[in-house]
Amino acid sequence: MAMLLAVSALAGCSHFRAHNEDKYVYVIAKESYLRDRVAAVSNRTGEVTNGERLVVLERDRRFVKVKTPDGAVGWMEARLTADQDLANQFVTLGKDHLHDPVVAKATARDDVYLHIAPGRETDRFYRLAEGDTMSLLERASVAKPVSPGAAIAESEKAVISRAEKRAKGKGASAEAAAEPVLEDWWLVRDAKGQTGWVYSRLIDVNIPDALERYAEGQRIVGAYVLAHADDPDSGMINNGQTVTSIPEYVTVVAGWKTGLPYDFDEVRVFIWNVKKHRYETSLRERNFYGYLPVRVSMQTDPYGKTPDAAMKLPSFSFKVLAAGAPAPAPNPTTGLVVPAKTITKTYRLVGNICQRVIAPGVAPPEEAHPAAEVKKEKRRRR
């Protein structure tokens, strides 16, 4: 009896207990090695890579003993793995956004993680390598984490500011709370169908080389092929061959500031001049709250009376904030920017001219403007 109690006590004190409730874990590290023991000196028994599912055999406070699909068994750090619950959350996230429209394509600048929600401190799982491509689905803006040193500095500034205001006879209650610095995140889907949130500074939106010089210091959020122009003498070279079918684009543009209450504030259409073999602007509108996605299609003009009205021509549409609606702020929980009321604007490319599709005799609905509009005064003739 005493021997049975001693064995039970030793088993109870063991650091390596089997846990049947954690059947699987998933590798979140780029790659890692399995070892035959938890010790300073050990032997490698296998290698695992990101996203690989492993069978849990035993657990320690900091390590987990696993078995790979190839049969390799060994110990690895638990912090390099994700549990089944997190894996299920990523599966659900992918299903919820499976049919979302793609607003742009992008490329990873470096190795980046997909997070379950926007934010640097949120759980992460899949890892994309430098150069991997992805589809952008949705933007969110969340507060940037403040380092301890910066927090102390800001606290000291606030104390000094309150002291100065008291000295001037102003109450401390008059001090407005400092707004947090926001950073942008994108919900993306990679080539494997893996979905998650990526920090915007770690990716580059794919923009046609021919349009980069037209950015004028702004950020091209998306470029969409609207039509093609046939120009055998274009002089454009792609993969060593002359391009005869030149794409014409509709682009949407925004500033470089993060946390904006809109996705873009300018739209510009580039058509190809066959005679001069260059891009020219067919439409340019600025100063509005624009929201993705931009939808490109072939449409007729239900209000037109010309012969072109019945023809299906290249068209595009997007939403803008309606006049009188407040500028939306990012949701404090999700980071998403959801405007209260929007207007859909639709244009058709008729020849080389962009025409807005709108009912005749009806004034287009007014839209909100981020900046005050400046009315140009007519110059008097002398």
Disulfide bonds with the S-S distance in Angstrom:
none
